[in-house]
Amino acid sequence: MIVSDMQKGLERAVTEVLPYNPHIHCGHHLKMNVQKLFGKTAVQVFQNLLHAKSEDRFNSVMEEAEARLDQGSEFKRYIQRIDPARYALYAMSLPRYGRTTSNAVESMNAALKRIRDYAPCRIICQMWLYLLNLFCERREKANRSTNELTDYCKERMEEFGQNCGSFVCMSADMNQALVQTDGGLKQWIVKRTPKAHCTCIEPQYHCWPCIHFMSWLRSRGEDYMAYVDRIYLQKSLVLCYSKTIPVIMETELAMSISCRAPPPAIRTGRHRVVRIPNGGSTTGASTVEFEYPLTQEPRVIPAATIDLPTGSRGGASGRRNTGGRCCGVCREAGYNRTRCPVLAHMA
């Protein structure tokens, strides 16, 4: 089962490498595209198309959308360019175990958020470490559980069991029945083939008995556990996380695939030289001089070679103590050229 976000590169790769695997598009990405192109109203219409359980229902929603939306014609043409088998519930290959989006893979983006700028080998090692911790946590949780079913499946089965009494079952034979509401407004056909099957598609989609199928089983006094797929059993979950992922070493990985960290970016042109007074004093101080990027240890220049005249523009008694005033003629601090004594003497 392959779920992608409609990227053309992935489309070609899946067709070439995994030609026999079912390939669908992520429903969330499709909804975001529809919202961007046609607005929020079109998202609800597309949601109905996404969960259409029959081709007739799909076509009726499409006709309603064309009349309901301001850009109904453009919306219809956009949807018709996408194969319904890639997103619509009635047309896609089943079972899907409740998966119509790529959220399971997208969740790795949160784990990669802090390590995107690492070297390639280190990114692989950090991802491996993340999966190791995740497997260990889920394995411990599965070992502590005493339920026969996984938590998610158990909650759904309990919910179905509490509400299935509101349906009326009319059995045609041992393998098929008609289930309807008390008023008979809605009807579903359930049968076992030998797995659970219903016209609501939920048993085919999730691989567990739906509320209609469970209502029929209860009327016959049968247990629903025989129709729950083994993927929802707690022992299957324990078996899935029982094997530890082997640890890989970054050095071994680099040697095996010749993976090296990319060289640091080097600025072009002349390197910038920075001189910082050591200790904040200008008299008898030494200066640390270094260049960008750092290619060697900083070079210390003795104080005797530094010329920092008192009263100069960059000195401590210049801009720092006199509010930034400095004469442009005599270069003395404390006044500007309009009050310069040299110009006054020349005049």
C-alpha positions in Angstrom: 0.0 0.0 0.0 1.6 3.2 -1.2 0.3 6.7 -0.3 1.9 9.7 -1.9 1.2 13.4 -2.3 0.9 13.4 -6.2 4.5 14.2 -6.9 5.3 13.2 -10.5 8.7 11.7 -9.5 7.1 9.4 -6.9 4.4 8.5 -9.5 7.0 7.2 -12.0 9.1 5.6 -9.3 6.2 3.6 -7.8 5.1 2.5 -11.3 8.6 1.3 -12.1 9.7 -0.3 -8.8 6.4 -1.4 -7.3 4.1 -1.9 -10.3 1.8 -4.4 -8.4 1.3 -2.4 -5.2 -1.9 -0.3 -4.7 -1.0 3.4 -5.0 -3.3 6.1 -3.8 -3.0 9.9 -3.2 -3.0 11.5 0.2 -6.5 12.8 1.0 -5.2 15.6 3.1 -2.9 16.9 0.3 -5.8 16.8 -2.1 -8.1 18.7 0.2 -5.4 21.4 0.7 -5.1 21.7 -3.1 -8.9 22.1 -3.5 -9.0 24.7 -0.7 -6.2 26.7 -2.3 -7.9 26.6 -5.8 -11.6 26.8 -5.0 -12.0 27.9 -1.3 -13.2 26.3 1.9 -16.7 25.5 0.6 -15.3 23.2 -2.0 -13.4 21.2 0.7 -16.6 19.9 2.2 -17.8 18.8 -1.3 -14.5 17.1 -1.9 -14.8 15.4 1.5 -18.1 13.9 0.3 -16.4 12.6 -2.8 -13.6 11.2 -0.8 -15.9 9.1 1.4 -18.4 8.2 -1.3 -19.3 4.5 -0.9 -20.7 3.9 -4.3 -20.3 5.2 -7.8 -23.8 6.6 -7.9 -23.2 8.6 -4.7 -19.9 9.9 -6.2 -21.7 11.0 -9.4 -24.5 12.7 -7.5 -22.1 14.6 -5.3 -20.3 15.8 -8.4 -23.5 17.1 -10.0 -24.4 18.9 -6.8 -21.0 20.5 -6.6 -21.3 21.8 -10.2 -24.6 23.6 -9.2 -23.6 24.6 -5.7 -20.1 26.1 -6.2 -19.3 29.4 -7.9 -16.6 27.6 -9.8 -18.5 24.4 -10.2 -17.4 23.7 -13.8 -13.7 24.3 -13.0 -14.0 22.2 -9.9 -15.5 19.3 -11.9 -12.8 19.5 -14.6 -10.1 19.5 -11.9 -11.6 16.4 -10.1 -12.1 14.5 -13.4 -8.4 14.8 -14.1 -7.7 12.6 -11.0 -8.4 8.9 -11.2 -11.1 8.1 -8.5 -9.2 4.8 -7.7 -6.5 7.0 -6.2 -8.6 8.7 -3.6 -12.4 7.7 -3.6 -13.4 5.1 -1.1 -15.7 3.2 -3.5 -13.0 2.9 -6.2 -9.7 2.4 -4.3 -8.4 -1.1 -3.6 -9.3 -2.5 -0.2 -8.5 -3.1 2.6 -6.9 0.2 3.7 -7.0 -0.3 7.5 -8.3 3.2 7.8 -5.4 4.8 6.0 -6.2 7.5 3.4 -3.4 10.0 4.1 0.4 9.9 4.4 0.3 11.1 8.0 2.2 8.1 9.2 5.2 9.1 7.1 4.7 12.9 7.6 5.0 12.4 11.3 8.7 11.7 10.7 9.1 15.4 9.8 8.7 16.3 13.4 11.6 14.0 14.3 13.7 15.5 11.5 13.0 19.1 12.4 16.1 19.6 14.6 18.5 17.6 12.5 17.9 18.9 9.0 21.2 20.7 8.9 23.3 17.7 10.0 25.6 15.7 7.8 23.9 12.9 5.8 25.4 10.1 7.9 24.4 11.8 11.2 20.8 12.3 10.0 20.5 8.6 9.3 21.9 7.7 12.7 19.5 10.2 14.4 16.6 8.7 12.6 17.7 5.2 13.6 17.9 6.3 17.2 14.4 7.8 17.1 13.0 4.6 15.7 14.8 2.6 18.4 13.2 4.6 21.1 9.8 4.5 19.5 10.0 0.7 19.1 11.1 0.2 22.7 8.3 2.4 24.1 5.6 0.7 22.1 6.9 -2.8 22.9 6.8 -2.1 26.6 3.3 -0.7 26.3 2.1 -3.8 24.4 3.7 -6.1 26.9 2.0 -4.4 29.8 -1.5 -4.6 28.1 -3.9 -7.4 29.1 -6.4 -6.8 26.4 -6.9 -9.2 23.5 -7.4 -6.4 21.0 -5.4 -3.2 20.5 -6.7 -0.1 22.3 -8.1 1.5 19.1 -9.9 -1.6 17.9 -11.2 -2.4 21.4 -12.8 1.1 21.8 -14.5 0.8 18.4 -15.9 -2.7 19.1 -17.2 -1.6 22.5 -18.9 1.4 20.8 -20.5 -0.8 18.2 -21.7 -3.3 20.9 -23.4 -0.5 22.8 -25.3 0.9 19.8 -26.0 -2.2 17.7 -29.3 -2.8 19.5 -31.0 0.0 17.6 -31.1 -2.1 14.4 -33.5 -4.7 13.1 -32.1 -7.8 11.4 -34.0 -10.0 8.9 -31.9 -13.0 8.0 -32.3 -14.4 4.5 -30.0 -17.4 5.3 -27.0 -18.3 7.4 -24.6 -16.2 5.4 -26.7 -13.1 4.5 -29.1 -10.7 6.1 -30.9 -7.4 5.7 -30.2 -4.9 8.5 -32.3 -1.7 8.8 -33.1 1.0 11.3 -36.3 0.8 13.4 -38.2 2.9 11.0 -36.8 1.1 8.0 -35.4 4.4 6.5 -32.0 3.0 5.9 -31.0 -0.5 5.0 -27.8 -2.5 4.6 -27.0 -5.9 3.3 -24.5 -7.9 5.4 -22.9 -11.2 4.5 -19.9 -13.3 5.3 -17.6 -14.4 2.4 -16.1 -15.8 4.8 -15.0 -12.4 6.1 -17.4 -9.7 7.2 -19.0 -7.8 4.3 -21.5 -4.9 4.3 -22.8 -2.4 1.9 -21.5 0.4 4.2 -18.0 -0.7 3.1 -16.5 -0.4 6.7 -15.7 -4.1 7.1 -13.9 -4.1 3.7 -12.1 -0.9 4.6 -11.0 -1.6 8.2 -11.1 -5.4 8.2 -13.3 -5.5 11.3 -17.1 -6.0 11.7 -19.2 -2.9 11.3 -22.1 -2.0 13.6 -24.6 -3.6 11.2 -22.6 -6.8 10.9 -22.2 -6.9 14.7 -26.0 -6.4 15.1 -26.6 -9.4 12.9 -24.1 -11.5 14.8 -25.7 -10.6 18.1 -29.1 -11.6 16.9 -27.7 -15.0 16.0 -25.7 -15.3 19.3 -22.3 -15.4 17.5 -19.0 -13.9 18.6 -17.5 -11.0 16.5 -13.9 -11.9 17.3 -13.7 -14.4 14.4 -14.2 -11.5 12.0 -11.6 -9.1 13.4 -8.4 -9.1 11.3 -5.3 -10.4 13.1 -3.6 -7.1 12.6 -5.7 -5.7 15.5 -4.7 -8.5 17.9 -2.5 -7.5 20.8 -0.2 -10.5 20.2 0.4 -9.3 16.7 1.4 -5.9 18.0 3.8 -7.5 20.4 5.2 -9.7 17.7 5.7 -6.6 15.5 7.8 -4.8 18.1 9.5 -7.9 19.5 12.5 -7.6 17.2 15.1 -5.0 18.1 16.4 -2.8 15.4 20.2 -3.3 15.2 22.2 -0.2 16.1 24.4 1.3 13.3 27.6 3.3 14.0 28.2 6.5 12.2 31.8 5.6 11.4 30.8 2.2 9.9 28.1 3.8 7.9 30.5 6.4 6.4 33.0 3.7 5.5 30.4 1.4 3.9 28.7 4.0 1.7 31.6 6.5 1.4 29.4 9.2 2.9 31.3 12.3 3.9 30.1 15.5 5.4 30.0 18.3 2.8 32.8 20.9 3.1 32.0 24.1 5.0 30.9 27.1 2.9 33.8 29.5 2.1 33.2 33.1 1.4 34.7 34.6 -1.7 36.7 37.7 -1.8 38.9 39.3 0.9 38.5 38.0 4.4 37.2 40.4 7.0 39.7 41.3 9.7 38.4 42.2 13.1 40.5 43.8 15.9 39.0 43.6 19.4 40.7 45.4 22.4 41.5 42.8 25.0 39.9 43.7 28.4 38.2 46.9 27.2 41.3 49.1 27.8 43.1 51.1 25.1 46.3 51.7 27.0 48.8 48.9 27.2 46.2 46.5 25.8 46.8 43.6 23.3 44.5 43.0 20.4 43.2 39.7 19.1 43.1 39.6 15.4 41.3 36.8 13.4 39.8 36.3 10.0 36.6 34.7 8.7 36.4 31.8 8.1 38.7 30.7 10.9 41.5 28.6 9.4 43.9 28.8 12.3 44.2 29.9 15.9 43.6 33.6 16.6 46.8 35.8 16.4 47.6 38.0 19.3 49.3 41.4 18.5 51.4 42.9 21.2 50.3 46.2 22.7 53.6 48.0 21.6 52.6 47.6 18.0 49.2 49.2 18.4 48.8 52.9 17.7 45.8 54.2 19.6 46.4 58.0 20.2 44.5 59.7 22.9 41.7 61.9 21.6 41.5 60.1 18.2 38.2 59.5 16.6 38.2 55.8 17.4 39.8 56.1 20.9 38.1 55.9 24.3 38.4 59.7 24.8 36.9 60.4 21.4 33.3 59.4 20.4 32.8 57.4 23.5 33.2 60.3 26.0 32.3 63.3 23.9 29.0 62.3 22.3 30.6 61.5 18.9 31.9 65.0 18.0 35.2 65.1 16.1 36.7 67.8 14.0 37.1 67.0 10.3 40.1 69.3 10.0 42.4 68.7 12.9 40.8 65.3 13.9 40.6 66.3 17.5 37.7 65.2 19.6 35.3 67.5 21.6 34.2 69.9 18.8 33.5 70.0 15.1 35.0 72.1 12.3 32.8 75.1 12.9 34.6 75.6 16.3 38.0 74.4 15.2 40.8 76.6 16.6 43.0 75.9 13.6 40.5 77.4 11.2 39.9 80.3 13.6 43.7 81.0 13.7 44.0 80.9 9.9 41.1 83.3 9.6 
